[in-house]
């Protein structure tokens, strides 16, 4: 009788433990770098003069996508895609001017809002760039807390700065010692501690390594061997961002939550190489072009115990995939009415599915555009011929051998596919036109 009672108690305790585990959805953290080129972090495998040990640790403990893309080649549209899981061109968010004029459209639901509905605490810490308007600030778009700037800013004495713990209004930062990257790490660690007993979504979109090139002496002193002043300051900014990533990862480790935290590290677009030296490695093009250098970015996912560690994947993925991956991991279920373009990556990462997450990816940036179907890419981009160019990315990552003349049937096929997709998007507006041209489109 006594043995049976103990067995019953043990069984109930085990059941309680299992139920408790099942009721603990993972934390979600997104590090979103700004203007960081595909060839810059050391984990990408290219010779580098800037160590990035903390970012590299994500690749060592997780999975690095060699074909990771963003849906736009520019700051604000890239963020609009990340936050909604939809091509930003679908709802007219094709250029930065949209953020300045009207912000992220009110009928577009953010990842923060969707995770908040699932019981998550939410915070945005860093560069927002989805609208300066009071109704578009992060605390009106699903975030409990916001600490950062509404758009581009200096690193010292940042402009358009908001600390929602004080007010949702813009305030002046008078502290001469305030450096955005360090301050974002401070607030992120503090917020993680304050909310350690809840499932959390931390969105940390750095303004690093976007211009202007500014760094503290602490980080500049790490690179005495770099004599080019522009490159040295860029290296210092990179090192500061890597430290910030390390501090957040250290806090998650301290809290014993590494195995229950899904982490992404992604850049918002390729590097603008001439202005800040951010390298795109062997890729052709740069930020604001639809060549690979504008759209292919560092893209890493870590979830210890769930995502294989130290692996790479050549499956084409996109920042739009973050939303459904996070929602499903959190126990939610994307609905057809959301009309998202991203897919849940977890079955592909665990081996449950061996197909591609995306057979076809699309881009449109005014007169520039591209489609990747399988390994074949058709592209019209600034710096190109002005005509559709065809490349086999599996054999020619640098887009150096145009196959359009040799494969006219493939050009016609991909052009037709892109035309059909583009017709489903909101009407394009000129890059410097008012966002009123971005008509509603589902």
PADREN-488935 format. One record per residue (C-alpha): residue number from 1; x, y, z. Coordinates in steps of 0.001 Angstrom, whole numbers. Example, Ala and Ser with C-alpha at 12.3 -4.5 7.8 and 13.67 -1.06 7.14 Angstrom:
! PADREN-488935
<pt i="1" xx="12300" yy="-4500" zz="7800"/>
<pt i="2" xx="13670" yy="-1060" zz="7140"/>
//
This chain:
! PADREN-488935
<pt i="1" xx="0" yy="0" zz="0"/>
<pt i="2" xx="2801" yy="2345" zz="969"/>
<pt i="3" xx="4714" yy="1543" zz="-2251"/>
<pt i="4" xx="1583" yy="2166" zz="-4300"/>
<pt i="5" xx="1057" yy="5528" zz="-2629"/>
<pt i="6" xx="4652" yy="6590" zz="-3317"/>
<pt i="7" xx="4325" yy="5482" zz="-6923"/>
<pt i="8" xx="1153" yy="7574" zz="-7246"/>
<pt i="9" xx="2892" yy="10624" zz="-5727"/>
<pt i="10" xx="5878" yy="10181" zz="-8058"/>
<pt i="11" xx="3592" yy="9838" zz="-11053"/>
<pt i="12" xx="1656" yy="12972" zz="-10170"/>
<pt i="13" xx="4904" yy="14874" zz="-9652"/>
<pt i="14" xx="6212" yy="13748" zz="-13028"/>
<pt i="15" xx="2936" yy="14710" zz="-14699"/>
<pt i="16" xx="3079" yy="18109" zz="-13020"/>
<pt i="17" xx="6656" yy="18597" zz="-14212"/>
<pt i="18" xx="5760" yy="17663" zz="-17762"/>
<pt i="19" xx="2767" yy="19961" zz="-17746"/>
<pt i="20" xx="4888" yy="22759" zz="-16334"/>
<pt i="21" xx="7489" yy="22256" zz="-19071"/>
<pt i="22" xx="4845" yy="22231" zz="-21756"/>
<pt i="23" xx="3497" yy="25524" zz="-20432"/>
<pt i="24" xx="6847" yy="27290" zz="-20755"/>
<pt i="25" xx="7161" yy="28749" zz="-24244"/>
<pt i="26" xx="10623" yy="29873" zz="-25353"/>
<pt i="27" xx="11951" yy="33374" zz="-25054"/>
<pt i="28" xx="12530" yy="35014" zz="-28435"/>
<pt i="29" xx="15443" yy="37370" zz="-29103"/>
<pt i="30" xx="16154" yy="39113" zz="-32400"/>
<pt i="31" xx="19462" yy="40909" zz="-32876"/>
<pt i="32" xx="19053" yy="43063" zz="-35991"/>
<pt i="33" xx="22275" yy="44656" zz="-37186"/>
<pt i="34" xx="22185" yy="47755" zz="-39382"/>
<pt i="35" xx="24082" yy="47837" zz="-42703"/>
<pt i="36" xx="26236" yy="44817" zz="-41780"/>
<pt i="37" xx="27614" yy="43177" zz="-44916"/>
<pt i="38" xx="27468" yy="39440" zz="-45635"/>
<pt i="39" xx="31240" yy="39036" zz="-45568"/>
<pt i="40" xx="31995" yy="40886" zz="-42340"/>
<pt i="41" xx="31552" yy="38630" zz="-39298"/>
<pt i="42" xx="34283" yy="36043" zz="-38775"/>
<pt i="43" xx="31786" yy="33175" zz="-38633"/>
<pt i="44" xx="31196" yy="33648" zz="-42360"/>
<pt i="45" xx="34622" yy="32179" zz="-42991"/>
<pt i="46" xx="36393" yy="35097" zz="-44667"/>
<pt i="47" xx="39699" yy="36550" zz="-43413"/>
<pt i="48" xx="38793" yy="39391" zz="-41091"/>
<pt i="49" xx="40489" yy="42113" zz="-39101"/>
<pt i="50" xx="37598" yy="42446" zz="-36623"/>
<pt i="51" xx="37016" yy="39611" zz="-34104"/>
<pt i="52" xx="33335" yy="38931" zz="-33388"/>
<pt i="53" xx="33482" yy="36116" zz="-30798"/>
<pt i="54" xx="29996" yy="36575" zz="-29352"/>
<pt i="55" xx="28223" yy="36696" zz="-32706"/>
<pt i="56" xx="30374" yy="33743" zz="-33791"/>
<pt i="57" xx="29203" yy="31822" zz="-30712"/>
<pt i="58" xx="25668" yy="31933" zz="-32085"/>
<pt i="59" xx="26907" yy="30121" zz="-35187"/>
<pt i="60" xx="28906" yy="27663" zz="-33071"/>
<pt i="61" xx="25895" yy="26886" zz="-30880"/>
<pt i="62" xx="23312" yy="27188" zz="-33638"/>
<pt i="63" xx="22910" yy="27201" zz="-37385"/>
<pt i="64" xx="24277" yy="29672" zz="-39942"/>
<pt i="65" xx="22390" yy="30180" zz="-43191"/>
<pt i="66" xx="24683" yy="30761" zz="-46159"/>
<pt i="67" xx="21639" yy="31783" zz="-48218"/>
<pt i="68" xx="19932" yy="34065" zz="-45708"/>
<pt i="69" xx="18055" yy="36996" zz="-47256"/>
<pt i="70" xx="16009" yy="40027" zz="-46325"/>
<pt i="71" xx="12919" yy="41078" zz="-48268"/>
<pt i="72" xx="14205" yy="44603" zz="-48864"/>
<pt i="73" xx="17571" yy="46243" zz="-49462"/>
<pt i="74" xx="16887" yy="49256" zz="-47263"/>
<pt i="75" xx="16391" yy="50029" zz="-43550"/>
<pt i="76" xx="12683" yy="50667" zz="-42992"/>
<pt i="77" xx="11176" yy="48203" zz="-45512"/>
<pt i="78" xx="13433" yy="45467" zz="-44153"/>
<pt i="79" xx="12072" yy="46084" zz="-40656"/>
<pt i="80" xx="8510" yy="46182" zz="-41964"/>
<pt i="81" xx="9011" yy="42729" zz="-43460"/>
<pt i="82" xx="10575" yy="41341" zz="-40286"/>
<pt i="83" xx="7815" yy="42658" zz="-38030"/>
<pt i="84" xx="4923" yy="41455" zz="-40230"/>
<pt i="85" xx="6212" yy="38307" zz="-41920"/>
<pt i="86" xx="5009" yy="39807" zz="-45205"/>
<pt i="87" xx="6739" yy="41240" zz="-48234"/>
<pt i="88" xx="6758" yy="44985" zz="-47427"/>
<pt i="89" xx="5815" yy="45716" zz="-51028"/>
<pt i="90" xx="2464" yy="44011" zz="-50363"/>
<pt i="91" xx="1382" yy="46930" zz="-48209"/>
<pt i="92" xx="3271" yy="49747" zz="-49913"/>
<pt i="93" xx="6255" yy="49906" zz="-47579"/>
<pt i="94" xx="8806" yy="49960" zz="-50381"/>
<pt i="95" xx="10987" yy="52896" zz="-49316"/>
<pt i="96" xx="12171" yy="54727" zz="-46200"/>
<pt i="97" xx="9917" yy="57631" zz="-47128"/>
<pt i="98" xx="6938" yy="55510" zz="-46090"/>
<pt i="99" xx="8208" yy="55424" zz="-42511"/>
<pt i="100" xx="8722" yy="59174" zz="-42513"/>
<pt i="101" xx="5308" yy="59974" zz="-43975"/>
<pt i="102" xx="2852" yy="57477" zz="-42505"/>
<pt i="103" xx="4821" yy="54755" zz="-40701"/>
<pt i="104" xx="3960" yy="51072" zz="-40616"/>
<pt i="105" xx="383" yy="50875" zz="-41823"/>
<pt i="106" xx="-2143" yy="50502" zz="-39003"/>
<pt i="107" xx="-3697" yy="47355" zz="-40507"/>
<pt i="108" xx="-346" yy="45503" zz="-40388"/>
<pt i="109" xx="73" yy="43476" zz="-37193"/>
<pt i="110" xx="3540" yy="43169" zz="-35687"/>
<pt i="111" xx="5284" yy="40133" zz="-34255"/>
<pt i="112" xx="5236" yy="41900" zz="-30893"/>
<pt i="113" xx="1451" yy="42222" zz="-30953"/>
<pt i="114" xx="1076" yy="38567" zz="-31891"/>
<pt i="115" xx="3449" yy="37374" zz="-29148"/>
<pt i="116" xx="1864" yy="39698" zz="-26599"/>
<pt i="117" xx="-1450" yy="37962" zz="-27313"/>
<pt i="118" xx="289" yy="34702" zz="-26379"/>
<pt i="119" xx="1302" yy="36095" zz="-22981"/>
<pt i="120" xx="4755" yy="37444" zz="-23772"/>
<pt i="121" xx="6452" yy="40465" zz="-22250"/>
<pt i="122" xx="7812" yy="42520" zz="-25147"/>
<pt i="123" xx="10522" yy="45139" zz="-25538"/>
<pt i="124" xx="12098" yy="47006" zz="-28450"/>
<pt i="125" xx="15543" yy="48399" zz="-27693"/>
<pt i="126" xx="17366" yy="50208" zz="-30484"/>
<pt i="127" xx="16503" yy="51773" zz="-33827"/>
<pt i="128" xx="12782" yy="51553" zz="-34645"/>
<pt i="129" xx="12432" yy="53200" zz="-38091"/>
<pt i="130" xx="8807" yy="52188" zz="-38622"/>
<pt i="131" xx="7268" yy="55588" zz="-38012"/>
<pt i="132" xx="7906" yy="58690" zz="-35922"/>
<pt i="133" xx="4196" yy="59341" zz="-35455"/>
<pt i="134" xx="2858" yy="58849" zz="-31888"/>
<pt i="135" xx="504" yy="56078" zz="-33042"/>
<pt i="136" xx="3361" yy="54212" zz="-34719"/>
<pt i="137" xx="5829" yy="54216" zz="-31862"/>
<pt i="138" xx="6708" yy="50763" zz="-30515"/>
<pt i="139" xx="4485" yy="50934" zz="-27428"/>
<pt i="140" xx="1526" yy="51441" zz="-29777"/>
<pt i="141" xx="2601" yy="48499" zz="-31959"/>
<pt i="142" xx="2768" yy="45661" zz="-29438"/>
<pt i="143" xx="5798" yy="46473" zz="-27314"/>
<pt i="144" xx="5478" yy="46968" zz="-23555"/>
<pt i="145" xx="8641" yy="49022" zz="-23501"/>
<pt i="146" xx="10796" yy="51025" zz="-25902"/>
<pt i="147" xx="14285" yy="52393" zz="-25349"/>
<pt i="148" xx="15908" yy="53766" zz="-28463"/>
<pt i="149" xx="15584" yy="56069" zz="-31436"/>
<pt i="150" xx="12709" yy="56447" zz="-33855"/>
<pt i="151" xx="15008" yy="56461" zz="-36900"/>
<pt i="152" xx="18654" yy="57010" zz="-37900"/>
<pt i="153" xx="20758" yy="58781" zz="-35311"/>
<pt i="154" xx="24238" yy="59632" zz="-34089"/>
<pt i="155" xx="25722" yy="57221" zz="-31530"/>
<pt i="156" xx="26519" yy="60072" zz="-29135"/>
<pt i="157" xx="23728" yy="62443" zz="-28066"/>
<pt i="158" xx="21221" yy="60505" zz="-30210"/>
<pt i="159" xx="18327" yy="62411" zz="-31714"/>
<pt i="160" xx="14633" yy="61357" zz="-31696"/>
<pt i="161" xx="15304" yy="59293" zz="-28556"/>
<pt i="162" xx="12526" yy="57724" zz="-26474"/>
<pt i="163" xx="12666" yy="55972" zz="-23104"/>
<pt i="164" xx="9126" yy="54748" zz="-22503"/>
<pt i="165" xx="9816" yy="54218" zz="-18798"/>
<pt i="166" xx="9890" yy="58012" zz="-18630"/>
<pt i="167" xx="7599" yy="59008" zz="-21500"/>
<pt i="168" xx="6687" yy="58062" zz="-25058"/>
<pt i="169" xx="7780" yy="61524" zz="-26138"/>
<pt i="170" xx="11129" yy="62280" zz="-27739"/>
<pt i="171" xx="13693" yy="63515" zz="-25242"/>
<pt i="172" xx="17196" yy="64913" zz="-25364"/>
<pt i="173" xx="20113" yy="62737" zz="-24249"/>
<pt i="174" xx="22465" yy="65065" zz="-22378"/>
<pt i="175" xx="24863" yy="62485" zz="-20943"/>
<pt i="176" xx="28223" yy="62841" zz="-22717"/>
<pt i="177" xx="29096" yy="59241" zz="-21813"/>
<pt i="178" xx="25956" yy="57850" zz="-23481"/>
<pt i="179" xx="26860" yy="55588" zz="-26441"/>
<pt i="180" xx="23869" yy="53927" zz="-28065"/>
<pt i="181" xx="25294" yy="50415" zz="-28476"/>
<pt i="182" xx="26440" yy="50201" zz="-24854"/>
<pt i="183" xx="23229" yy="51793" zz="-23566"/>
<pt i="184" xx="21118" yy="49292" zz="-25502"/>
<pt i="185" xx="23019" yy="46411" zz="-23927"/>
<pt i="186" xx="22523" yy="47942" zz="-20452"/>
<pt i="187" xx="18775" yy="48298" zz="-20933"/>
<pt i="188" xx="18402" yy="44857" zz="-22532"/>
<pt i="189" xx="20115" yy="43124" zz="-19615"/>
<pt i="190" xx="18064" yy="45141" zz="-17135"/>
<pt i="191" xx="14802" yy="44313" zz="-18920"/>
<pt i="192" xx="15623" yy="40609" zz="-19125"/>
<pt i="193" xx="16243" yy="40553" zz="-15373"/>
<pt i="194" xx="13055" yy="42456" zz="-14561"/>
<pt i="195" xx="10964" yy="40060" zz="-16660"/>
<pt i="196" xx="12817" yy="36815" zz="-15963"/>
<pt i="197" xx="9714" yy="34970" zz="-14786"/>
<pt i="198" xx="7760" yy="35543" zz="-18024"/>
<pt i="199" xx="8169" yy="34413" zz="-21612"/>
<pt i="200" xx="9888" yy="37346" zz="-23299"/>
<pt i="201" xx="10348" yy="38813" zz="-26741"/>
<pt i="202" xx="13368" yy="41094" zz="-26963"/>
<pt i="203" xx="13823" yy="42927" zz="-30253"/>
<pt i="204" xx="17242" yy="44580" zz="-30355"/>
<pt i="205" xx="17716" yy="46450" zz="-33657"/>
<pt i="206" xx="21122" yy="48093" zz="-33321"/>
<pt i="207" xx="21953" yy="51313" zz="-35123"/>
<pt i="208" xx="25426" yy="49781" zz="-35457"/>
<pt i="209" xx="27077" yy="49665" zz="-37916"/>
<pt i="210" xx="25111" yy="52346" zz="-39794"/>
<pt i="211" xx="26712" yy="55728" zz="-40429"/>
<pt i="212" xx="27822" yy="58034" zz="-38902"/>
<pt i="213" xx="31077" yy="56288" zz="-37975"/>
<pt i="214" xx="31380" yy="56943" zz="-34239"/>
<pt i="215" xx="32954" yy="54931" zz="-31436"/>
<pt i="216" xx="34330" yy="55340" zz="-27929"/>
<pt i="217" xx="38040" yy="55266" zz="-27065"/>
<pt i="218" xx="37513" yy="51908" zz="-25343"/>
<pt i="219" xx="36662" yy="50240" zz="-28635"/>
<pt i="220" xx="39027" yy="52270" zz="-30818"/>
<pt i="221" xx="41924" yy="51194" zz="-28620"/>
<pt i="222" xx="41251" yy="47565" zz="-29530"/>
<pt i="223" xx="42472" yy="48126" zz="-33090"/>
<pt i="224" xx="45900" yy="49792" zz="-32982"/>
<pt i="225" xx="46939" yy="47884" zz="-36086"/>
<pt i="226" xx="44257" yy="49380" zz="-38351"/>
<pt i="227" xx="45658" yy="52587" zz="-39779"/>
<pt i="228" xx="42745" yy="53599" zz="-41999"/>
<pt i="229" xx="40633" yy="55813" zz="-39746"/>
<pt i="230" xx="37335" yy="54916" zz="-41394"/>
<pt i="231" xx="37990" yy="51193" zz="-41096"/>
<pt i="232" xx="39283" yy="51567" zz="-37549"/>
<pt i="233" xx="36118" yy="53324" zz="-36408"/>
<pt i="234" xx="33980" yy="50760" zz="-38193"/>
<pt i="235" xx="35915" yy="47992" zz="-36426"/>
<pt i="236" xx="35316" yy="49693" zz="-33081"/>
<pt i="237" xx="31572" yy="49927" zz="-33803"/>
<pt i="238" xx="31476" yy="46245" zz="-34762"/>
<pt i="239" xx="33326" yy="45294" zz="-31607"/>
<pt i="240" xx="30877" yy="47292" zz="-29489"/>
<pt i="241" xx="27944" yy="45508" zz="-31115"/>
<pt i="242" xx="29605" yy="42133" zz="-30557"/>
<pt i="243" xx="30108" yy="42995" zz="-26887"/>
<pt i="244" xx="26442" yy="43974" zz="-26614"/>
<pt i="245" xx="25385" yy="40648" zz="-28092"/>
<pt i="246" xx="27685" yy="38937" zz="-25615"/>
<pt i="247" xx="26175" yy="40745" zz="-22658"/>
<pt i="248" xx="22646" yy="39691" zz="-23630"/>
<pt i="249" xx="23748" yy="36096" zz="-24216"/>
<pt i="250" xx="25544" yy="36150" zz="-20867"/>
<pt i="251" xx="22384" yy="37274" zz="-19102"/>
<pt i="252" xx="20334" yy="34493" zz="-20686"/>
<pt i="253" xx="23039" yy="32037" zz="-19604"/>
<pt i="254" xx="23092" yy="33466" zz="-16060"/>
<pt i="255" xx="19328" yy="32974" zz="-15835"/>
<pt i="256" xx="19686" yy="29358" zz="-16961"/>
<pt i="257" xx="17468" yy="29950" zz="-19995"/>
<pt i="258" xx="19719" yy="29130" zz="-22972"/>
<pt i="259" xx="17795" yy="25950" zz="-23738"/>
<pt i="260" xx="14546" yy="27870" zz="-23706"/>
<pt i="261" xx="15518" yy="30828" zz="-25888"/>
<pt i="262" xx="15159" yy="31097" zz="-29657"/>
<pt i="263" xx="17680" yy="33625" zz="-30967"/>
<pt i="264" xx="18159" yy="35191" zz="-34396"/>
<pt i="265" xx="21025" yy="37362" zz="-35577"/>
<pt i="266" xx="20310" yy="39058" zz="-38922"/>
<pt i="267" xx="21402" yy="42205" zz="-40748"/>
<pt i="268" xx="18741" yy="44502" zz="-42158"/>
<pt i="269" xx="20463" yy="44658" zz="-45577"/>
<pt i="270" xx="23868" yy="44362" zz="-47178"/>
<pt i="271" xx="26697" yy="46725" zz="-46434"/>
<pt i="272" xx="27095" yy="50157" zz="-48047"/>
<pt i="273" xx="30737" yy="49390" zz="-48640"/>
<pt i="274" xx="32036" yy="52781" zz="-49727"/>
<pt i="275" xx="30521" yy="54825" zz="-46924"/>
<pt i="276" xx="31405" yy="52632" zz="-43924"/>
<pt i="277" xx="33672" yy="49825" zz="-45319"/>
<pt i="278" xx="31135" yy="47079" zz="-44430"/>
<pt i="279" xx="32202" yy="44138" zz="-46598"/>
<pt i="280" xx="29853" yy="41963" zz="-48631"/>
<pt i="281" xx="32599" yy="39444" zz="-49311"/>
<pt i="282" xx="32397" yy="37916" zz="-52801"/>
<pt i="283" xx="28894" yy="39211" zz="-53415"/>
<pt i="284" xx="28178" yy="41733" zz="-56147"/>
<pt i="285" xx="26430" yy="44975" zz="-55226"/>
<pt i="286" xx="25631" yy="46600" zz="-51917"/>
<pt i="287" xx="22815" yy="48169" zz="-49894"/>
<pt i="288" xx="20017" yy="49620" zz="-52059"/>
<pt i="289" xx="20682" yy="47236" zz="-54949"/>
<pt i="290" xx="18975" yy="43958" zz="-55802"/>
<pt i="291" xx="22244" yy="42162" zz="-56492"/>
<pt i="292" xx="23198" yy="39631" zz="-53795"/>
<pt i="293" xx="25265" yy="42228" zz="-51941"/>
<pt i="294" xx="22085" yy="44132" zz="-51155"/>
<pt i="295" xx="19793" yy="41271" zz="-50191"/>
<pt i="296" xx="21915" yy="38398" zz="-48847"/>
<pt i="297" xx="22926" yy="38982" zz="-45230"/>
<pt i="298" xx="24420" yy="37332" zz="-42126"/>
<pt i="299" xx="21621" yy="35108" zz="-40809"/>
<pt i="300" xx="22047" yy="32852" zz="-37757"/>
<pt i="301" xx="19559" yy="30970" zz="-35570"/>
<pt i="302" xx="20264" yy="29421" zz="-32169"/>
<pt i="303" xx="18013" yy="27387" zz="-29894"/>
<pt i="304" xx="20097" yy="25036" zz="-27820"/>
<pt i="305" xx="18749" yy="21518" zz="-27804"/>
<pt i="306" xx="16343" yy="22258" zz="-30662"/>
<pt i="307" xx="18457" yy="23603" zz="-33535"/>
<pt i="308" xx="21574" yy="21565" zz="-34455"/>
<pt i="309" xx="24763" yy="23242" zz="-33226"/>
<pt i="310" xx="27705" yy="24254" zz="-35377"/>
<pt i="311" xx="25955" yy="23521" zz="-38665"/>
<pt i="312" xx="25434" yy="25508" zz="-41836"/>
<pt i="313" xx="22492" yy="25379" zz="-44199"/>
<pt i="314" xx="22398" yy="26427" zz="-47841"/>
<pt i="315" xx="18588" yy="26509" zz="-47859"/>
<pt i="316" xx="17337" yy="29941" zz="-48994"/>
<pt i="317" xx="15552" yy="31615" zz="-46069"/>
<pt i="318" xx="14289" yy="35146" zz="-45493"/>
<pt i="319" xx="13684" yy="37507" zz="-42594"/>
<pt i="320" xx="9950" yy="37015" zz="-43222"/>
<pt i="321" xx="10362" yy="33516" zz="-41764"/>
<pt i="322" xx="11132" yy="34813" zz="-38277"/>
<pt i="323" xx="7502" yy="35663" zz="-37468"/>
<pt i="324" xx="5905" yy="32258" zz="-38184"/>
<pt i="325" xx="8891" yy="30440" zz="-36649"/>
<pt i="326" xx="8550" yy="32423" zz="-33430"/>
<pt i="327" xx="4756" yy="32231" zz="-33292"/>
<pt i="328" xx="4665" yy="28462" zz="-33704"/>
<pt i="329" xx="7516" yy="27979" zz="-31212"/>
<pt i="330" xx="5491" yy="30083" zz="-28758"/>
<pt i="331" xx="2500" yy="27775" zz="-29123"/>
<pt i="332" xx="520" yy="29931" zz="-31524"/>
<pt i="333" xx="-742" yy="29133" zz="-34974"/>
<pt i="334" xx="-526" yy="31553" zz="-37905"/>
<pt i="335" xx="-3924" yy="31990" zz="-39510"/>
<pt i="336" xx="-4651" yy="32168" zz="-43229"/>
<pt i="337" xx="-6141" yy="35629" zz="-42707"/>
<pt i="338" xx="-2697" yy="36933" zz="-41733"/>
<pt i="339" xx="-1572" yy="36363" zz="-45344"/>
<pt i="340" xx="2071" yy="36015" zz="-44357"/>
<pt i="341" xx="4822" yy="35132" zz="-46805"/>
<pt i="342" xx="7241" yy="33610" zz="-44308"/>
<pt i="343" xx="7330" yy="29964" zz="-43246"/>
<pt i="344" xx="8138" yy="28126" zz="-40011"/>
<pt i="345" xx="11814" yy="27186" zz="-40275"/>
<pt i="346" xx="11953" yy="24662" zz="-37445"/>
<pt i="347" xx="10921" yy="21546" zz="-39452"/>
<pt i="348" xx="13679" yy="22330" zz="-41953"/>
<pt i="349" xx="16257" yy="22887" zz="-39224"/>
<pt i="350" xx="15456" yy="19694" zz="-37348"/>
<pt i="351" xx="15309" yy="17523" zz="-40466"/>
<pt i="352" xx="11569" yy="16867" zz="-40227"/>
<pt i="353" xx="11350" yy="18342" zz="-43736"/>
<pt i="354" xx="14090" yy="18001" zz="-46339"/>
<pt i="355" xx="12659" yy="20298" zz="-48999"/>
<pt i="356" xx="13398" yy="24007" zz="-49379"/>
<pt i="357" xx="11506" yy="26484" zz="-47192"/>
<pt i="358" xx="11209" yy="28673" zz="-50299"/>
<pt i="359" xx="11475" yy="27558" zz="-53885"/>
<pt i="360" xx="11036" yy="31162" zz="-55010"/>
<pt i="361" xx="11970" yy="34534" zz="-53473"/>
<pt i="362" xx="11130" yy="37999" zz="-54834"/>
<pt i="363" xx="12340" yy="41574" zz="-54505"/>
<pt i="364" xx="11194" yy="44956" zz="-55787"/>
<pt i="365" xx="12857" yy="48257" zz="-55061"/>
<pt i="366" xx="11474" yy="50791" zz="-57513"/>
<pt i="367" xx="12931" yy="50038" zz="-60957"/>
<pt i="368" xx="15268" yy="47459" zz="-59428"/>
<pt i="369" xx="13939" yy="43951" zz="-58946"/>
<pt i="370" xx="14929" yy="40297" zz="-58685"/>
<pt i="371" xx="13569" yy="36780" zz="-58455"/>
<pt i="372" xx="15397" yy="33706" zz="-57203"/>
<pt i="373" xx="13800" yy="30427" zz="-58299"/>
<pt i="374" xx="15777" yy="27412" zz="-57189"/>
<pt i="375" xx="19364" yy="28483" zz="-57791"/>
<pt i="376" xx="18571" yy="30670" zz="-60783"/>
<pt i="377" xx="18250" yy="34410" zz="-60320"/>
<pt i="378" xx="16897" yy="37017" zz="-62729"/>
<pt i="379" xx="17794" yy="40562" zz="-61718"/>
<pt i="380" xx="17685" yy="44188" zz="-62802"/>
<pt i="381" xx="19878" yy="46250" zz="-60507"/>
<pt i="382" xx="21677" yy="49541" zz="-60257"/>
<pt i="383" xx="25158" yy="49063" zz="-61643"/>
<pt i="384" xx="23978" yy="46378" zz="-64054"/>
<pt i="385" xx="23173" yy="46428" zz="-67753"/>
<pt i="386" xx="19660" yy="47813" zz="-67319"/>
<pt i="387" xx="18257" yy="44599" zz="-68804"/>
<pt i="388" xx="17280" yy="41402" zz="-66957"/>
<pt i="389" xx="20434" yy="39443" zz="-66133"/>
<pt i="390" xx="20371" yy="35708" zz="-65370"/>
<pt i="391" xx="22726" yy="34011" zz="-62935"/>
<pt i="392" xx="23204" yy="30516" zz="-61524"/>
<pt i="393" xx="23910" yy="31290" zz="-57867"/>
<pt i="394" xx="25046" yy="27751" zz="-57123"/>
<pt i="395" xx="27941" yy="28161" zz="-59560"/>
<pt i="396" xx="28335" yy="31948" zz="-59575"/>
<pt i="397" xx="27749" yy="33558" zz="-56190"/>
<pt i="398" xx="29344" yy="36775" zz="-57421"/>
<pt i="399" xx="26840" yy="37204" zz="-60293"/>
<pt i="400" xx="29667" yy="37591" zz="-62796"/>
<pt i="401" xx="28484" yy="35428" zz="-65722"/>
<pt i="402" xx="25219" yy="36612" zz="-67265"/>
<pt i="403" xx="23389" yy="33621" zz="-68786"/>
<pt i="404" xx="20447" yy="35600" zz="-70212"/>
<pt i="405" xx="21544" yy="35351" zz="-73844"/>
<pt i="406" xx="22275" yy="31627" zz="-73537"/>
<pt i="407" xx="19013" yy="30742" zz="-71750"/>
<pt i="408" xx="16225" yy="32964" zz="-73141"/>
<pt i="409" xx="13519" yy="30454" zz="-72143"/>
<pt i="410" xx="14581" yy="30646" zz="-68482"/>
<pt i="411" xx="14599" yy="34449" zz="-68661"/>
<pt i="412" xx="11061" yy="34405" zz="-70037"/>
<pt i="413" xx="9891" yy="31946" zz="-67358"/>
<pt i="414" xx="11319" yy="33904" zz="-64433"/>
<pt i="415" xx="10198" yy="37246" zz="-65861"/>
<pt i="416" xx="6625" yy="35933" zz="-66068"/>
<pt i="417" xx="6772" yy="34679" zz="-62470"/>
<pt i="418" xx="8076" yy="38006" zz="-61203"/>
<pt i="419" xx="5488" yy="39962" zz="-63229"/>
<pt i="420" xx="2696" yy="37930" zz="-61641"/>
<pt i="421" xx="4077" yy="38484" zz="-58145"/>
<pt i="422" xx="4662" yy="42203" zz="-58711"/>
<pt i="423" xx="1081" yy="42652" zz="-59880"/>
<pt i="424" xx="-42" yy="41350" zz="-56465"/>
<pt i="425" xx="1938" yy="44039" zz="-54632"/>
<pt i="426" xx="865" yy="47566" zz="-53823"/>
<pt i="427" xx="1550" yy="50058" zz="-56630"/>
<pt i="428" xx="5150" yy="51217" zz="-56599"/>
<pt i="429" xx="5936" yy="54819" zz="-55729"/>
<pt i="430" xx="9072" yy="56784" zz="-56502"/>
<pt i="431" xx="11729" yy="56529" zz="-53785"/>
<pt i="432" xx="11319" yy="60203" zz="-52892"/>
<pt i="433" xx="7554" yy="60396" zz="-53392"/>
<pt i="434" xx="5065" yy="60849" zz="-50543"/>
<pt i="435" xx="3886" yy="57563" zz="-49112"/>
<pt i="436" xx="334" yy="58375" zz="-50170"/>
<pt i="437" xx="1123" yy="56486" zz="-53351"/>
<pt i="438" xx="1362" yy="53295" zz="-51335"/>
<pt i="439" xx="-2258" yy="52283" zz="-51799"/>
<pt i="440" xx="-3876" yy="49545" zz="-49777"/>
<pt i="441" xx="-3229" yy="46103" zz="-51096"/>
<pt i="442" xx="-3706" yy="42697" zz="-49553"/>
//
